[in-house]
Amino acid sequence: MVDAKMDGTSAEFALKSCASPLLVTTTCARLEVLWIASSTPSSLDCFSNLPRRGSNEPCFSIPQVEDASPFTYVDTHAGRGVYDLIVEEAKGNFQNGIARLCSRVAASGVANSRCHPLQEYLALQGQVNKGTMPPHPRYLGSPCISHLFLRPQDQAICFEYAVDMHRELVKSIASMQRHHPHARTTILQENSYWWLLHHLPSDVRRGRGLVLMDPPYEPYDEYMAWNLYALRHLYHTWPASCIAVWYPCFTDEQTEAIYLQFLYLDVGDILIADFGLTKESVVGASLQRSALALLRPPTTEQRLNEMLQDLAQLIGGADIKVFWISQWSQRRGF
């Protein structure tokens, strides 16, 4: 079931949409998160509506104890859902990103890799492009992938404020519905932050869930402020949720300031997964480093580090840091 709703009047400000860098899927046995750290100049310089999936891509999974209870996935900036990688603007991203990753995986194999979600992720991308030449001309974004993994008792709530992007997202989810008819995805053209603060249903707050916040960060300070405010609010109002915040890392000073803000939120410990491309793996990348902050992650620091190390080998090298904010604060003497 696809439910699309539009309510521009409830938005406090217009949210500029972008392709989500985080791919989220749920299964009956686990929660899988594939983290796409964008590294392409055409997208992260301006956070445009071009797919950020063309980059060298780190991924990791968050395994979760099998639980038959309902699960809700919220995507605050869902984008188009399906992206055309053959358009002129995306050709470089495609060749240096997903196509490059596929070729390396095919050459080296990942059957014994600890990053097994990568196999599942690439298989999904392959299914949507069966019989196409060249391979992978289209790319499934996070709302479509999450839709395909929803169980009958689960639901996804995806936000896209831009009119054109919202229209494309509705079409994309509808096309996925033919292959997964029992899945429930609601698409809202609203301010996602405002909705989370004021309209999150009580039955959702009582259950399990994952909230992905991956705004375009244009302007950076404004979106990060909204992220932090929503993060603290959800910590108190949705106790069984995991909140994931993706953010670009432009400078060390900026990143250190974010860590300090996470510490002062007083929401318990936050797990940080930081992935930076090395010179050997960078192909014309403007943004070489990004990170994910996870509140209440159902995983371990060791698990994330192992899978990111595996992926780093596949893409030609990366600098990886996985740590808790409490560890960072101790090193800084706070």
Buried (B, 14 or more C-beta within 10 A) or exposed (E): EBEBEBEEEEBEEEBBBBBBBBBBBBBEEBBBBBBBBBBBBBBBEBBBBBBBBBBBBBBBBBBBEEEEEBBBBBBBBBBBBBBBBEEEBBBBBBBBBBBBBBEBBEEEEBEEBBBBBBBBBBEBBEEBBEEEEEBBBBBBBBBBBBBBBBBEEBBBBBBBBBEEBBBBBBBBBBBBBEEBEEBBBBBBBBBBBBBBBEEBEEEBBEBBBBBBBBBBBEEBEEBBEBBBBBBBBBBEEBEBBBBBBBBBBBEEEBBEEBBBBBBEBEBEBBBBBBBBBBEEBBBEBBBBBBBBBBBBBBBEBEBBBBBBBBBBBBBBBBEBBBBBBBEBBEEEEE
